[in-house]
Amino acid sequence: MSSQSTAIQCLLDAEQKAAGSIANAREERKESLKRAKAEANAEVERYRQELMSKFEAENKTATNSGANTEAESQKVCSAYNSGYAKNKTAALNWIMSRVLDVKLEYYAPVAI
């Protein structure tokens, strides 16, 4: 009986060690996941800061060129207006010729 109780005690000890090992592995896994999550959050935050700095730099450039944009818009509008004034009569004559100069011809019906 003594050998059986020693074997049983040995099995119980092994089971306790295994349970302890499993608990340690779970704790290590939790800690590893927490570290990975913290590192990922830090990387995301760095990337967000990088994008924000690029965005702010582009906005500074865009706001500085606001006055230039107004001048360029005026220049483009004046170019369109001068082109309109220059080609207005030619365009109207072409449209009127297409509308008013219609050839009246009789076409024989086609038998189907």
Backbone bond lengths (Angstrom), bond angles and torsions (degrees), N, CA, C in turn:
res aa  C-N    CA-C-N  psi(-1)  N-CA   C-N-CA  omega(-1)  CA-C   N-CA-C  phi
1 M - - - 1.438 - - 1.527 112.01 -
2 S 1.261 113.67 -30.95 1.446 119.22 -177.66 1.529 111.16 -64.91
3 S 1.329 116.76 -37.95 1.468 119.47 179.41 1.524 111.14 -69.39
4 Q 1.347 115.68 -33.58 1.459 118.71 177.57 1.522 110.40 -68.14
5 S 1.341 116.94 -42.55 1.465 119.14 -179.45 1.530 110.63 -67.77
6 T 1.328 117.97 -32.78 1.457 120.27 176.39 1.520 109.93 -68.95
7 A 1.321 116.65 -40.45 1.466 120.03 178.95 1.518 110.37 -65.24
8 I 1.350 114.90 -42.14 1.471 119.01 178.93 1.523 109.46 -64.33
9 Q 1.340 116.01 -43.33 1.465 119.70 179.02 1.523 110.65 -62.79
10 C 1.330 116.39 -38.41 1.472 120.74 177.91 1.526 110.12 -63.92
11 L 1.333 116.78 -41.66 1.474 120.80 178.62 1.527 110.61 -65.91
12 L 1.330 117.32 -40.64 1.463 120.22 178.65 1.529 111.05 -64.10
13 D 1.331 115.85 -41.75 1.462 119.66 177.06 1.530 111.33 -62.08
14 A 1.337 116.12 -42.21 1.468 120.55 179.33 1.526 110.07 -64.76
15 E 1.324 116.38 -38.73 1.463 120.27 178.79 1.526 110.58 -65.31
16 Q 1.342 116.76 -40.56 1.462 120.12 178.55 1.535 110.97 -65.65
17 K 1.327 116.03 -40.96 1.467 119.51 177.58 1.524 110.55 -63.18
18 A 1.349 115.81 -41.92 1.466 119.83 179.36 1.528 110.35 -63.83
19 A 1.345 116.08 -42.46 1.464 119.68 178.57 1.529 110.19 -62.71
20 G 1.329 117.02 -40.76 1.464 121.07 177.42 1.519 111.33 -64.00
21 S 1.322 116.82 -41.45 1.464 120.97 178.81 1.522 111.02 -63.90
22 I 1.324 115.49 -41.78 1.472 120.05 178.98 1.520 109.82 -64.23
23 A 1.342 117.11 -43.64 1.464 120.66 179.22 1.524 110.27 -62.47
24 N 1.329 117.42 -41.80 1.469 120.67 177.59 1.516 111.55 -63.34
25 A 1.327 116.19 -41.31 1.469 120.29 179.41 1.521 110.53 -63.80
26 R 1.329 117.13 -39.93 1.469 120.48 178.33 1.527 110.96 -64.42
27 E 1.322 116.27 -43.04 1.459 119.81 178.58 1.528 111.19 -63.78
28 E 1.327 116.67 -43.21 1.464 120.28 177.88 1.522 110.97 -62.43
29 R 1.318 116.09 -38.43 1.478 120.42 178.67 1.521 109.90 -65.06
30 K 1.344 116.88 -43.62 1.462 120.00 178.41 1.530 110.77 -60.40
31 E 1.322 115.75 -45.04 1.466 119.84 179.94 1.526 110.77 -64.38
32 S 1.334 116.10 -40.37 1.466 120.04 178.91 1.520 110.74 -63.05
33 L 1.335 116.97 -42.72 1.468 120.32 178.27 1.525 111.28 -65.08
34 K 1.341 116.96 -38.84 1.459 119.80 178.16 1.529 110.92 -63.69
35 R 1.338 116.63 -42.56 1.467 120.01 178.39 1.523 111.02 -63.99
36 A 1.343 115.68 -43.01 1.470 119.37 -179.97 1.527 110.68 -63.03
37 K 1.340 116.39 -40.56 1.462 120.08 179.49 1.532 110.52 -65.49
38 A 1.324 116.60 -42.06 1.464 120.11 179.44 1.528 110.37 -64.12
39 E 1.333 117.35 -42.53 1.466 120.59 178.58 1.520 111.20 -63.96
40 A 1.341 116.28 -41.08 1.465 119.97 179.39 1.522 110.37 -65.15
41 N 1.331 117.17 -41.95 1.468 120.04 178.31 1.521 111.02 -63.66
42 A 1.331 116.74 -39.39 1.467 119.97 178.37 1.526 110.51 -64.22
43 E 1.329 116.81 -41.14 1.463 120.44 179.23 1.521 111.15 -65.83
44 V 1.330 116.14 -40.85 1.465 119.72 177.91 1.523 110.17 -63.42
45 E 1.324 116.56 -40.98 1.462 120.04 179.78 1.529 111.08 -65.44
46 R 1.344 117.37 -40.45 1.468 119.89 176.72 1.522 110.63 -61.64
47 Y 1.330 116.55 -43.73 1.463 120.67 -179.89 1.530 110.20 -64.12
48 R 1.342 116.93 -40.97 1.461 121.14 179.15 1.534 110.10 -62.47
49 Q 1.325 116.11 -42.75 1.464 119.53 178.79 1.528 111.07 -64.10
50 E 1.325 116.44 -39.19 1.469 120.55 178.12 1.521 111.02 -62.36
51 L 1.333 116.62 -45.33 1.463 120.10 178.84 1.523 111.54 -65.14
52 M 1.337 116.35 -39.24 1.461 119.04 179.41 1.528 110.83 -65.10
53 S 1.322 117.47 -39.36 1.462 118.87 179.09 1.523 111.08 -66.32
54 K 1.343 117.59 -39.44 1.468 120.13 175.82 1.521 110.73 -62.85
55 F 1.331 115.95 -44.02 1.459 120.79 -179.38 1.525 110.91 -61.97
56 E 1.334 116.89 -45.13 1.455 120.07 179.62 1.533 111.60 -64.85
57 A 1.340 116.64 -37.24 1.463 119.15 177.84 1.525 110.73 -64.61
58 E 1.325 117.06 -41.51 1.468 120.45 178.89 1.522 110.56 -66.55
59 N 1.330 117.13 -38.72 1.466 119.90 179.25 1.515 111.37 -66.29
60 K 1.328 118.33 -37.28 1.458 120.33 177.59 1.515 110.34 -62.57
61 T 1.331 116.23 -42.26 1.459 121.05 178.67 1.523 110.27 -64.50
62 A 1.330 116.59 -41.61 1.462 120.34 -178.33 1.521 111.01 -67.46
63 T 1.322 118.22 -40.23 1.467 119.48 -179.62 1.516 111.33 -71.46
64 N 1.320 118.04 -32.12 1.462 120.44 177.63 1.519 111.54 -68.45
65 S 1.324 117.64 -30.86 1.458 120.31 -177.97 1.526 112.02 -92.67
66 G 1.328 117.95 13.18 1.466 121.38 179.58 1.507 112.29 -62.64
67 A 1.310 117.84 -40.75 1.462 121.77 179.11 1.528 109.82 -67.32
68 N 1.317 116.05 -38.57 1.464 119.44 178.38 1.518 110.67 -64.94
69 T 1.313 116.85 -35.89 1.453 120.99 -179.41 1.524 110.71 -63.63
70 E 1.318 117.00 -40.46 1.465 120.73 179.12 1.525 110.53 -63.31
71 A 1.314 117.23 -43.43 1.464 120.92 179.61 1.526 110.52 -65.71
72 E 1.327 116.44 -41.14 1.466 119.70 178.46 1.517 111.09 -65.24
73 S 1.335 117.17 -37.92 1.463 120.87 178.58 1.517 110.60 -63.22
74 Q 1.314 116.72 -42.43 1.464 120.43 178.26 1.532 111.06 -63.48
75 K 1.321 116.24 -39.63 1.462 120.81 179.53 1.533 110.55 -64.05
76 V 1.339 116.77 -43.67 1.468 120.74 -179.85 1.520 110.08 -66.04
77 C 1.333 117.46 -41.91 1.469 120.57 179.04 1.523 111.32 -62.16
78 S 1.309 116.44 -42.14 1.469 118.60 179.68 1.529 110.65 -66.57
79 A 1.343 117.36 -34.90 1.467 120.01 177.09 1.526 110.29 -65.28
80 Y 1.341 117.45 -42.57 1.466 120.22 177.73 1.525 110.91 -63.64
81 N 1.323 116.98 -42.85 1.462 120.07 -179.56 1.524 111.61 -64.50
82 S 1.326 118.15 -40.22 1.465 119.60 179.41 1.532 110.19 -68.91
83 G 1.330 117.59 -37.84 1.465 120.52 176.69 1.513 111.58 -64.93
84 Y 1.322 116.55 -37.90 1.460 121.18 177.52 1.523 110.48 -64.59
85 A 1.313 116.28 -47.25 1.465 120.04 -178.88 1.531 110.95 -63.25
86 K 1.337 116.20 -37.04 1.463 119.72 -177.35 1.530 111.83 -71.81
87 N 1.326 118.04 -36.75 1.466 121.23 -173.64 1.520 114.17 -104.10
88 K 1.319 118.56 3.37 1.459 121.50 -175.76 1.523 112.59 -61.51
89 T 1.297 117.38 -48.45 1.469 119.27 -175.99 1.529 111.13 -69.20
90 A 1.323 117.74 -38.98 1.463 120.00 179.26 1.523 110.74 -64.62
91 A 1.329 117.62 -40.85 1.456 120.87 179.89 1.521 111.01 -66.84
92 L 1.344 116.94 -42.26 1.463 119.73 178.39 1.524 111.13 -64.16
93 N 1.328 118.45 -42.14 1.471 121.33 178.56 1.531 110.58 -62.37
94 W 1.323 117.87 -40.68 1.466 120.20 179.62 1.526 110.71 -65.42
95 I 1.332 117.73 -43.53 1.467 121.18 179.46 1.526 110.12 -64.32
96 M 1.302 116.84 -45.27 1.467 120.13 -179.23 1.525 110.77 -64.44
97 S 1.331 118.54 -36.20 1.463 119.46 178.84 1.527 110.32 -66.87
98 R 1.293 117.71 -36.36 1.468 120.14 178.86 1.521 111.41 -69.88
99 V 1.317 116.62 -33.96 1.468 120.17 -177.93 1.528 111.11 -80.83
100 L 1.304 118.07 -43.69 1.456 120.99 -171.71 1.528 113.98 -90.18
101 D 1.296 118.76 -27.43 1.456 121.05 -178.05 1.524 110.52 -93.01
102 V 1.318 115.32 73.54 1.464 120.49 -179.37 1.521 107.61 -101.64
103 K 1.312 116.95 128.34 1.462 120.91 177.25 1.518 107.96 -83.55
104 L 1.303 114.52 124.86 1.452 119.55 178.76 1.521 108.94 -95.23
105 E 1.294 115.67 111.63 1.453 120.50 178.77 1.514 108.26 -131.96
106 Y 1.306 113.77 149.85 1.457 119.88 178.33 1.509 108.16 -98.64
107 Y 1.291 115.98 127.08 1.457 120.83 176.27 1.502 108.57 -108.48
108 A 1.287 115.65 133.30 1.461 120.50 -179.90 1.516 108.63 -70.66
109 P 1.313 116.34 138.81 1.470 118.89 178.91 1.523 110.91 -63.79
110 V 1.270 115.03 144.49 1.454 121.39 -179.13 1.517 108.71 -94.02
111 A 1.308 116.31 129.46 1.474 119.92 179.74 1.528 109.16 -80.15
112 I 1.271 113.63 135.10 1.464 118.96 -179.07 1.498 109.69 -103.51
